[in-house]
Amino acid sequence: MSTTVEYTRFRWFVLLTMCIATIEGAGTGPVMAAVTTIAAQWFPAHERPIVTGVQGMSMGLGIAIGFVVAPALFQSSGDWAITMAWLSVFCFIGLALTLIVAFGPKAPVVHDTLAVCDPEIVAGSDFKVALQQPVTWVGVLCVFLLSWVSQAFNDLTPAFIAVEPPVGIGLGPMTAGKMMMFYQIAFMAGAVMGGVISEKIFGGRAKPVVIMGFLLSAVFCLSIKLPFVFSNEGTLQFCLIIAGFFMSFVNPQVMAFISKNYPEHITGKVGGMTMGIGIFGGTAGVIAGSVALHATDLYQMSINIVGVIAVIGLIVALWLNPPKAFCSISSNENLKA
C-alpha cells in the first residue's frame, strides 16, 4: 500500500511539474517574441540590432542568476517546494514590470514605413504575404539551427570537461562549472556586441553578422575536442569564450532583421513564429547529441554534429536577404537587412 501511495504521489508530482513548465513556457515565449515589436515601435532602425542584443544578454544573465540562486535556496531550505516559491518572486517582479509597460508611457505613433510593393502579389494580409517569402523561413531555420547548436553544446560540454578519460578530459565538475561560467559571460557580451558590429562595421546588415556567428561557432565548438586545445586549460577556456561570444550573434540579429524588414504591425507575429518554431531546434540538438553519445560512448561524435549543424546554418544564412515583397512607402526601396 505504501509503495502504491508513493507511486501515485510521484505521478502527481510529475504531472504538476509538467503543468508548471507548460505555464512558464506559455508566459516566457511571448516575452521573447515581443522584442521584435518593441524594437520596431520604440527605436529607430539603426538601434534595433542593439536592442535585440540587450534582450539576448538579459536572457543569459537571468539564466546565470538562476543557476546560482536556485541551488543556494534549495541548500538553505532543503525543500524544492519552498525553493520554487521563493523563485516565484522573480515572476511577480516581471509581472509588475509588465504592468508598468502596459499602463505606462505609450509607444510613439508609428506609421508603417514598409508595405507590400510587389505588383505580382495578390492583395491579402501582410502576414500572409510574409509567410510566402522564402526569407521568412530562412530566418526560422537560422534560429532553429542556432538553438540546436547552443542547446547541444551547453548540454554536452560540462560533462565532456568533467568526466574522466577516455569519455571526457577529466578536469572535474568544479573546473567545468568555472569554465562554463566564463562561457556564459562571453555569450551575454556577444549578444550586445553583435548589434554593435552590425551597425558600426556592416552598416546595419544582419546577414554578415549571422554568417560570422555560425562560422566561428563551428570552428571553436569543434576545437574543444582537439588534444592541443583540451590539454591546456587556458587554451580550452579561450576557445569556449570565443565560441560563446559568437554563438550569441545569431538569434538577436535575426530578430533585428525582422524588426527592420517587415511592416511594424506584423513583426510580433513573424518574430513569435520564428522563435516558437526555432526553439525546437534545441530539443533536436539534445536528442541527437545524446543518441551519438549512447552509440559511441564518446563525446567526439556529438561535438562533430554540433559543428556540422553550425556549418549548415552558415550556408542557410547566405539567403538572409530583405524580402522583396516589402519596401519603403516613401522611397519604394528595401531597408537594409
C-alpha positions, 0 to 999 in steps of 0.5 A: 500500500505504501509503495502504491501511495508513493507511486501515485504521489510521484505521478502527481508530482510529475504531472504538476511539474509538467503543468508548471513548465507548460505555464512558464513556457506559455508566459516566457515565449511571448516575452521573447517574441515581443522584442521584435515589436518593441524594437520596431515601435520604440527605436529607430532602425539603426538601434534595433540590432542593439536592442535585440542584443540587450534582450539576448544578454538579459536572457543569459544573465537571468539564466546565470542568476538562476543557476546560482540562486536556485541551488543556494535556496534549495541548500538553505531550505532543503525543500524544492517546494519552498525553493520554487516559491521563493523563485516565484518572486522573480515572476511577480517582479516581471509581472509588475514590470509588465504592468508598468509597460502596459499602463505606462508611457505609450509607444510613439505613433508609428506609421508603417514605413514598409508595405507590400510593393510587389505588383505580382502579389495578390492583395491579402494580409501582410502576414500572409504575404510574409509567410510566402517569402522564402526569407521568412523561413530562412530566418526560422531555420537560422534560429532553429539551427542556432538553438540546436547548436547552443542547446547541444553544446551547453548540454554536452560540454560540462560533462565532456570537461568533467568526466574522466578519460577516455569519455571526457578530459577529466578536469572535474565538475568544479573546473567545468562549472568555472569554465562554463561560467566564463562561457556564459559571460562571453555569450551575454557580451556577444549578444550586445556586441553583435548589434554593435558590429552590425551597425558600426562595421556592416552598416546595419546588415544582419546577414554578415553578422549571422554568417560570422556567428555560425562560422566561428561557432563551428570552428571553436565548438569543434576545437574543444575536442582537439588534444592541443586545445583540451590539454591546456586549460587556458587554451580550452577556456579561450576557445569556449569564450570565443565560441560563446561570444559568437554563438550569441550573434545569431538569434538577436540579429535575426530578430533585428532583421525582422524588426527592420524588414517587415511592416511594424504591425506584423513583426510580433507575429513573424518574430513569435513564429520564428522563435516558437518554431526555432526553439525546437531546434534545441530539443533536436540538438539534445536528442541527437547529441545524446543518441551519438553519445549512447552509440559511441560512448564518446563525446567526439561524435556529438561535438562533430554534429554540433559543428556540422549543424553550425556549418549548415546554418552558415550556408542557410544564412547566405539567403538572409536577404530583405524580402522583396515583397516589402519596401519603403512607402516613401522611397519604394526601396528595401531597408537594409537587412 
